[in-house]
């Protein structure tokens, strides 16, 4: 027992020493002259080529090739960058440290570790990654995540946000929440989300059919996307969360297999490996697929819970079912909501798999049309989306 304890102490000391060394090297490198027009991008802790950073990168690539752009990528997540010939550096490598320290711009959609100081010459564009339903940062009453407590979490979040120069907001509702929850006092760009441009510029049958073929999905079958969020108190360790699949895939297959397929997209923090061997040809695990925007586009219907995906999917004006089997626990214990989802959700709530099936049948009978309340939701949250958010952001930050 004593040897094990001493081993942990030694490991902690080594890790602490390495971190201090990294920080020192970074601070020294950041004194070097700025590399003009160098932009470092990162999405979801370096695990994806996706989201708002991707949309901004592709817009700049097309319209402003004078910028030198590189992505920050975690080891083990480089395949898509190699495949698409997107320049990247391995996160925390020496080359990465040099690029980060000398870049004129950072474009990230999640927080950077606090040990990385922002150089004076760097402009930090924080794109964030969703319109909030569940409470964020300083608006949270209690934090149930591993490796932290409520006070520490809020303090760290506030300190991280102090480094941001710009923060993107998809609508007025989000602007008010971000300013308060992040204690953000610099420039909020209320432009709509760049990542949603794709839903307006690529929403054609030809592109949808191409994407289905890419995923080996029968073109004539309807597609259901199931995209739940993570639960703060269900985890293996810091940054790796458990997820128990409450949706009964057996029942769904029995009822829907002739006409539908279902895509399961787990949150990027969820560590589960889904075993779908009994549902081959019906259920597909697309958690590692490069960008959820393609999955939105090919889906006829979304099933989610408290994830912000429904705000983005609403841009397509297609049906959404809220599978909220644990809503009391999630709302009252874990997070709390900014509005009453039971009254204001842009789609029906279901608490069991049978109720999910009932709602799918309802939408089938009504040609997958959305309700009047959906239109009200769209007008409140999606009114800025028009396919040109990337352009608005680029013109505000880079010129």
DRENPA-886560 format. One record per residue (C-alpha): residue number from 1; residue in one letter; x negated, y negated, z. Coordinates in pm, 1 decimal. Example, Ala and Ser with C-alpha at 12.3 -4.5 7.8 and 13.67 -1.06 7.14 Angstrom:
2
num, residuo, X, Y, Z
1, A, -1230.0, 450.0, 780.0
2, S, -1367.0, 106.0, 714.0
//
This chain:
399
num, residuo, X, Y, Z
1, X, 0.0, 0.0, 0.0
2, X, -285.8, -233.5, 94.9
3, X, -472.3, -153.4, -229.4
4, X, -158.7, -223.6, -434.1
5, X, -109.0, -556.2, -257.3
6, X, -472.4, -655.3, -311.6
7, X, -438.5, -557.8, -677.9
8, X, -141.8, -790.2, -718.0
9, X, -328.2, -1072.3, -543.6
10, X, -627.1, -1023.1, -775.9
11, X, -402.0, -1017.6, -1082.2
12, X, -230.7, -1338.2, -966.4
13, X, -565.4, -1511.5, -911.5
14, X, -692.1, -1412.1, -1258.0
15, X, -370.1, -1532.7, -1421.0
16, X, -388.2, -1861.1, -1229.9
17, X, -750.2, -1912.2, -1331.2
18, X, -674.3, -1843.1, -1699.6
19, X, -385.4, -2091.0, -1686.2
20, X, -607.0, -2361.3, -1537.0
21, X, -868.1, -2293.4, -1804.0
22, X, -607.2, -2315.6, -2081.8
23, X, -480.2, -2644.5, -1943.7
24, X, -832.4, -2787.5, -1919.1
25, X, -914.5, -2685.8, -2277.8
26, X, -585.9, -2835.1, -2397.6
27, X, -650.6, -3165.8, -2219.6
28, X, -999.7, -3187.5, -2370.6
29, X, -873.8, -3106.0, -2720.9
30, X, -593.3, -3361.8, -2694.6
31, X, -858.0, -3636.6, -2673.0
32, X, -958.6, -3561.1, -3033.1
33, X, -812.2, -3782.0, -3308.2
34, X, -454.9, -3707.6, -3411.2
35, X, -403.9, -3503.7, -3728.8
36, X, -167.2, -3729.4, -3919.5
37, X, 142.2, -3559.8, -4063.8
38, X, 71.5, -3231.7, -3882.9
39, X, 393.0, -3080.6, -3743.3
40, X, 411.9, -2773.6, -3517.6
41, X, 747.6, -2592.9, -3517.5
42, X, 879.4, -2331.8, -3276.9
43, X, 1214.0, -2152.5, -3240.5
44, X, 1329.1, -1953.1, -2936.7
45, X, 989.8, -1922.5, -2765.5
46, X, 817.1, -1828.3, -3089.4
47, X, 1036.6, -1526.8, -3155.2
48, X, 1233.6, -1646.8, -3459.8
49, X, 1219.6, -1837.0, -3786.4
50, X, 1555.9, -1998.3, -3731.3
51, X, 1782.7, -2267.4, -3591.6
52, X, 1732.8, -2644.9, -3611.2
53, X, 1353.0, -2627.5, -3645.9
54, X, 1391.2, -2407.7, -3955.1
55, X, 1646.1, -2642.2, -4112.5
56, X, 1419.3, -2944.2, -4055.7
57, X, 1114.1, -2752.1, -4181.1
58, X, 1290.0, -2645.8, -4502.7
59, X, 1421.5, -2996.5, -4565.0
60, X, 1072.5, -3146.5, -4524.1
61, X, 921.6, -2870.2, -4736.2
62, X, 1160.3, -2956.4, -5019.9
63, X, 1167.3, -3334.7, -4996.0
64, X, 840.7, -3435.2, -4824.7
65, X, 558.5, -3192.8, -4914.0
66, X, 301.7, -3444.8, -4787.9
67, X, 349.5, -3306.7, -4434.7
68, X, 124.0, -3024.8, -4311.6
69, X, 348.9, -2783.5, -4123.0
70, X, 277.7, -2475.5, -3913.3
71, X, 486.3, -2249.9, -3688.8
72, X, 415.8, -2131.0, -3335.0
73, X, 484.9, -1755.2, -3325.0
74, X, 460.8, -1494.2, -3050.2
75, X, 254.5, -1183.9, -3110.8
76, X, 483.3, -910.8, -3246.0
77, X, 721.9, -1152.8, -3418.8
78, X, 515.5, -1247.6, -3723.6
79, X, 671.8, -1020.5, -3987.4
80, X, 932.1, -1265.5, -4116.6
81, X, 668.8, -1542.6, -4142.7
82, X, 440.5, -1315.4, -4343.1
83, X, 729.7, -1203.4, -4563.4
84, X, 842.7, -1559.7, -4637.3
85, X, 486.3, -1695.2, -4658.9
86, X, 551.9, -1945.5, -4382.3
87, X, 225.6, -2070.3, -4223.4
88, X, 197.0, -1979.6, -3856.2
89, X, -36.9, -1961.0, -3558.8
90, X, -15.3, -1707.7, -3279.5
91, X, 125.0, -1870.7, -2967.6
92, X, -143.5, -1953.9, -2706.3
93, X, -431.6, -1859.8, -2935.8
94, X, -728.5, -2099.0, -2958.7
95, X, -619.4, -2216.8, -3305.6
96, X, -272.3, -2277.0, -3162.7
97, X, -415.7, -2484.5, -2877.3
98, X, -613.1, -2696.9, -3123.4
99, X, -311.2, -2752.4, -3349.9
100, X, -80.3, -2834.7, -3057.8
101, X, -332.4, -3076.6, -2906.6
102, X, -392.9, -3265.6, -3231.0
103, X, -48.6, -3254.6, -3396.8
104, X, 136.3, -3576.6, -3466.4
105, X, 471.1, -3400.5, -3414.3
106, X, 619.6, -3109.3, -3220.2
107, X, 960.7, -2972.7, -3322.6
108, X, 1092.1, -2717.6, -3069.4
109, X, 1437.2, -2587.2, -2974.0
110, X, 1354.0, -2454.6, -2625.5
111, X, 1136.3, -2582.8, -2341.9
112, X, 759.1, -2560.6, -2346.4
113, X, 571.2, -2432.6, -2040.1
114, X, 508.6, -2717.2, -1797.1
115, X, 132.8, -2659.6, -1798.3
116, X, 113.7, -2796.3, -2153.2
117, X, 82.6, -3176.3, -2129.2
118, X, 203.7, -3379.0, -2426.0
119, X, -79.0, -3579.6, -2586.4
120, X, -18.8, -3955.4, -2612.1
121, X, -40.4, -3936.5, -2990.9
122, X, 224.9, -3661.9, -3026.2
123, X, 593.2, -3726.4, -3095.5
124, X, 805.9, -3449.2, -2946.7
125, X, 1138.1, -3376.3, -3119.0
126, X, 1350.2, -3144.5, -2904.2
127, X, 1629.1, -3006.9, -3123.7
128, X, 1797.1, -2796.1, -2851.4
129, X, 2009.7, -2502.2, -2963.4
130, X, 2379.2, -2537.8, -2891.8
131, X, 2683.4, -2737.9, -2793.4
132, X, 2735.9, -2663.1, -2422.5
133, X, 3033.7, -2480.8, -2275.4
134, X, 2848.2, -2345.4, -1972.1
135, X, 2685.9, -2595.1, -1739.7
136, X, 2323.9, -2689.8, -1798.7
137, X, 2023.6, -2783.4, -1586.3
138, X, 2111.0, -3052.2, -1330.4
139, X, 2485.2, -2993.2, -1375.4
140, X, 2452.1, -2636.1, -1242.0
141, X, 2558.1, -2593.4, -879.9
142, X, 2354.5, -2276.4, -823.3
143, X, 2087.2, -2099.0, -1026.8
144, X, 2079.9, -1717.1, -1024.2
145, X, 1787.4, -1660.1, -1261.6
146, X, 1479.4, -1455.2, -1164.1
147, X, 1157.3, -1622.8, -1057.8
148, X, 1312.1, -1951.4, -949.5
149, X, 1567.9, -2118.4, -724.2
150, X, 1818.0, -2397.3, -781.3
151, X, 1594.8, -2684.4, -668.2
152, X, 1286.1, -2560.9, -853.0
153, X, 1479.1, -2488.1, -1172.9
154, X, 1631.6, -2836.0, -1184.0
155, X, 1301.0, -3005.9, -1103.2
156, X, 1115.8, -2813.0, -1373.3
157, X, 1386.3, -2878.6, -1630.7
158, X, 1381.1, -3251.7, -1559.1
159, X, 1000.2, -3262.0, -1583.5
160, X, 1012.1, -3073.1, -1913.8
161, X, 1267.3, -3316.0, -2057.2
162, X, 1053.2, -3616.5, -1964.7
163, X, 810.0, -3513.2, -2239.7
164, X, 1074.9, -3525.2, -2514.0
165, X, 1077.8, -3837.9, -2732.1
166, X, 1387.6, -3741.5, -2932.6
167, X, 1674.1, -3504.2, -2859.2
168, X, 1926.5, -3394.8, -3121.2
169, X, 2296.7, -3391.3, -3031.7
170, X, 2570.9, -3235.6, -3246.0
171, X, 2851.3, -3465.6, -3121.6
172, X, 2949.9, -3734.0, -2869.1
173, X, 3062.1, -3469.6, -2618.7
174, X, 2713.1, -3315.9, -2614.5
175, X, 2539.1, -3653.6, -2600.9
176, X, 2704.3, -3739.1, -2270.3
177, X, 2624.0, -3397.7, -2119.4
178, X, 2262.9, -3386.4, -2240.1
179, X, 2182.8, -3733.1, -2105.1
180, X, 2314.8, -3641.6, -1760.4
181, X, 2220.3, -3273.3, -1732.2
182, X, 1865.1, -3319.8, -1864.4
183, X, 1822.8, -3666.3, -1705.8
184, X, 1709.2, -3771.3, -2051.2
185, X, 1652.4, -4144.0, -2095.5
186, X, 1487.3, -4167.0, -2437.0
187, X, 1642.1, -4142.3, -2784.9
188, X, 1933.4, -3908.5, -2849.6
189, X, 2000.1, -3852.5, -3219.9
190, X, 2373.0, -3792.7, -3257.2
191, X, 2349.4, -3648.4, -3607.2
192, X, 2517.7, -3308.5, -3606.1
193, X, 2300.7, -2993.9, -3600.5
194, X, 2058.9, -2944.8, -3892.0
195, X, 2104.8, -2565.4, -3864.4
196, X, 2469.9, -2603.0, -3965.0
197, X, 2384.6, -2769.6, -4297.0
198, X, 2344.0, -2418.1, -4437.0
199, X, 2709.6, -2334.9, -4362.0
200, X, 2816.4, -2617.5, -4591.8
201, X, 2556.5, -2588.5, -4867.3
202, X, 2553.0, -2206.0, -4904.1
203, X, 2914.1, -2103.4, -4846.2
204, X, 2977.3, -1930.4, -5178.7
205, X, 3095.4, -1580.5, -5265.6
206, X, 2778.1, -1515.6, -5463.9
207, X, 2549.7, -1595.3, -5167.7
208, X, 2772.2, -1403.2, -4924.0
209, X, 2762.5, -1094.3, -5147.2
210, X, 2383.0, -1122.9, -5179.4
211, X, 2344.1, -1138.8, -4800.7
212, X, 2570.0, -834.4, -4753.4
213, X, 2358.1, -637.1, -4998.6
214, X, 2042.4, -749.2, -4817.5
215, X, 2185.0, -603.9, -4493.7
216, X, 2311.6, -291.6, -4674.2
217, X, 2672.9, -375.4, -4589.4
218, X, 2951.5, -270.8, -4831.4
219, X, 3045.6, -587.4, -5018.6
220, X, 3420.2, -512.0, -5011.8
221, X, 3443.9, -452.9, -4636.5
222, X, 3534.4, -729.8, -4394.0
223, X, 3271.8, -822.4, -4136.9
224, X, 3315.8, -883.7, -3763.6
225, X, 3030.0, -1052.3, -3577.7
226, X, 3001.7, -983.2, -3203.2
227, X, 2764.3, -1236.0, -3043.6
228, X, 2780.2, -1248.1, -2661.2
229, X, 2559.5, -1452.4, -2430.1
230, X, 2340.9, -1337.1, -2139.3
231, X, 2432.1, -1314.9, -1769.9
232, X, 2198.4, -1509.7, -1540.3
233, X, 2213.3, -1252.6, -1257.6
234, X, 2160.7, -937.0, -1467.0
235, X, 1790.0, -903.4, -1541.0
236, X, 1486.2, -678.5, -1548.8
237, X, 1233.5, -956.2, -1493.4
238, X, 1176.7, -1321.8, -1577.6
239, X, 1287.3, -1378.7, -1937.1
240, X, 1433.1, -1027.3, -1988.2
241, X, 1802.0, -980.9, -1920.7
242, X, 2025.6, -673.8, -1903.3
243, X, 2346.9, -644.9, -2099.6
244, X, 2616.3, -382.7, -2051.7
245, X, 2822.4, -348.4, -2368.1
246, X, 3180.6, -380.7, -2246.5
247, X, 3327.7, -370.6, -2597.9
248, X, 3436.6, -12.1, -2673.2
249, X, 3283.1, 58.3, -3013.6
250, X, 3451.3, 400.3, -3024.3
251, X, 3797.9, 244.1, -3017.7
252, X, 3697.5, -18.4, -3272.0
253, X, 3557.3, 244.4, -3508.6
254, X, 3867.1, 461.5, -3480.1
255, X, 4093.6, 172.8, -3575.6
256, X, 3876.9, -35.0, -3813.0
257, X, 3618.0, 187.5, -3984.2
258, X, 3796.5, 203.1, -4322.7
259, X, 3812.5, -173.3, -4372.3
260, X, 3548.8, -331.2, -4147.3
261, X, 3192.9, -323.4, -4022.4
262, X, 3081.5, -487.8, -3697.8
263, X, 2751.8, -668.2, -3647.3
264, X, 2612.9, -690.3, -3292.8
265, X, 2392.8, -991.6, -3228.9
266, X, 2252.2, -1004.8, -2875.9
267, X, 2116.9, -1326.9, -2722.6
268, X, 1740.7, -1373.7, -2768.7
269, X, 1684.3, -1330.9, -2392.4
270, X, 1859.4, -991.2, -2379.4
271, X, 1610.7, -702.9, -2364.6
272, X, 1846.4, -412.3, -2438.9
273, X, 1789.0, -179.8, -2732.7
274, X, 2132.4, -76.3, -2854.7
275, X, 2184.0, 288.1, -2944.4
276, X, 2428.2, 281.9, -3235.3
277, X, 2345.2, 626.8, -3373.6
278, X, 2707.1, 740.0, -3325.4
279, X, 2837.2, 445.2, -3525.2
280, X, 2626.9, 463.1, -3839.2
281, X, 2787.3, 280.8, -4130.3
282, X, 3022.7, 93.7, -3896.6
283, X, 2817.6, -88.0, -3630.1
284, X, 2487.8, -262.8, -3704.9
285, X, 2240.1, -404.1, -3452.8
286, X, 2131.2, -736.5, -3605.3
287, X, 1976.8, -880.6, -3287.9
288, X, 1637.6, -900.6, -3457.3
289, X, 1768.2, -1046.4, -3781.8
290, X, 1578.1, -1362.5, -3863.3
291, X, 1856.9, -1621.6, -3845.1
292, X, 2216.4, -1602.5, -3724.2
293, X, 2322.8, -1853.9, -3991.5
294, X, 2335.0, -1572.2, -4250.5
295, X, 2546.3, -1362.2, -4014.3
296, X, 2794.0, -1647.4, -3965.4
297, X, 2827.1, -1686.7, -4338.2
298, X, 2911.2, -1321.2, -4413.8
299, X, 3147.7, -1275.0, -4116.4
300, X, 3523.1, -1294.9, -4157.6
301, X, 3577.4, -1311.9, -3782.4
302, X, 3368.6, -1386.5, -3472.0
303, X, 3399.0, -1218.0, -3132.0
304, X, 3207.7, -1396.0, -2856.2
305, X, 3239.8, -1492.6, -2490.3
306, X, 3073.8, -1804.9, -2345.1
307, X, 2799.7, -1839.2, -2603.0
308, X, 2766.3, -2167.6, -2788.9
309, X, 2782.0, -1974.2, -3117.3
310, X, 3154.1, -2047.0, -3144.7
311, X, 3089.4, -2421.9, -3182.2
312, X, 2870.8, -2353.8, -3487.2
313, X, 3093.1, -2083.0, -3632.8
314, X, 3391.8, -2319.7, -3611.3
315, X, 3239.7, -2513.8, -3900.7
316, X, 3355.0, -2229.8, -4128.3
317, X, 3716.1, -2257.8, -4004.5
318, X, 3740.4, -1881.3, -3960.2
319, X, 3903.9, -1690.3, -3668.8
320, X, 3732.7, -1656.8, -3330.0
321, X, 3829.0, -1411.9, -3053.8
322, X, 3696.5, -1469.0, -2701.3
323, X, 3620.7, -1139.6, -2524.2
324, X, 3601.2, -1269.0, -2165.2
325, X, 3627.2, -956.0, -1950.0
326, X, 3422.4, -1116.0, -1668.2
327, X, 3542.1, -1474.8, -1692.2
328, X, 3617.4, -1523.3, -1320.8
329, X, 3268.4, -1416.4, -1216.8
330, X, 3093.7, -1609.3, -1492.4
331, X, 3288.2, -1930.5, -1440.0
332, X, 3305.8, -1931.7, -1060.1
333, X, 2970.8, -1777.7, -963.9
334, X, 2715.0, -1797.1, -1242.2
335, X, 2753.8, -2115.6, -1440.4
336, X, 3081.6, -2303.5, -1443.9
337, X, 3223.5, -2459.3, -1759.4
338, X, 3246.4, -2813.8, -1890.6
339, X, 3604.1, -2761.4, -2002.0
340, X, 3881.6, -2511.6, -1941.1
341, X, 3816.2, -2244.2, -2202.2
342, X, 4141.6, -2068.0, -2118.0
343, X, 4330.9, -2377.1, -2235.1
344, X, 4102.0, -2527.0, -2497.4
345, X, 3933.1, -2232.9, -2671.4
346, X, 3977.8, -2245.0, -3051.7
347, X, 4109.8, -1889.9, -3052.9
348, X, 4277.9, -1625.3, -2835.8
349, X, 4123.5, -1481.1, -2520.6
350, X, 4102.7, -1103.4, -2478.0
351, X, 4010.2, -917.2, -2159.1
352, X, 3997.2, -557.9, -2289.7
353, X, 3900.1, -382.8, -2613.3
354, X, 4268.6, -304.2, -2674.8
355, X, 4347.9, -676.8, -2659.1
356, X, 4063.3, -749.2, -2901.5
357, X, 4218.0, -501.3, -3145.4
358, X, 4558.9, -664.3, -3103.2
359, X, 4413.8, -1002.3, -3192.7
360, X, 4233.4, -862.7, -3498.6
361, X, 4567.5, -718.7, -3614.6
362, X, 4730.8, -1057.6, -3560.1
363, X, 4475.2, -1234.0, -3779.8
364, X, 4509.9, -963.6, -4045.6
365, X, 4885.7, -1022.1, -4064.2
366, X, 4827.8, -1397.9, -4094.2
367, X, 4560.8, -1384.4, -4366.3
368, X, 4288.5, -1488.6, -4119.4
369, X, 4424.6, -1840.6, -4092.4
370, X, 4335.8, -2055.3, -3790.7
371, X, 4583.7, -2245.1, -3572.5
372, X, 4660.1, -2614.0, -3525.2
373, X, 4466.8, -2608.4, -3196.4
374, X, 4163.6, -2488.0, -3393.9
375, X, 4185.1, -2799.4, -3612.3
376, X, 4188.2, -3017.3, -3300.9
377, X, 3879.0, -2838.1, -3173.1
378, X, 3705.8, -2882.0, -3509.7
379, X, 3778.9, -3255.4, -3511.8
380, X, 3627.5, -3295.4, -3164.1
381, X, 3313.0, -3087.2, -3200.9
382, X, 3231.8, -3046.8, -3571.8
383, X, 3320.1, -3391.3, -3709.0
384, X, 2956.8, -3486.7, -3782.4
385, X, 2873.1, -3170.4, -3975.7
386, X, 2859.2, -3230.2, -4350.0
387, X, 2546.1, -3057.8, -4478.8
388, X, 2319.3, -3360.7, -4428.5
389, X, 2220.6, -3352.9, -4061.1
390, X, 1862.7, -3250.3, -4148.6
391, X, 1828.3, -3557.2, -4367.8
392, X, 1954.6, -3785.4, -4090.3
393, X, 1712.5, -3638.9, -3836.0
394, X, 1412.3, -3656.6, -4070.5
395, X, 1481.6, -4018.5, -4161.6
396, X, 1513.6, -4110.0, -3791.9
397, X, 1199.4, -3937.6, -3664.8
398, X, 944.2, -3905.9, -3944.1
399, X, 997.5, -4233.2, -4137.5
//
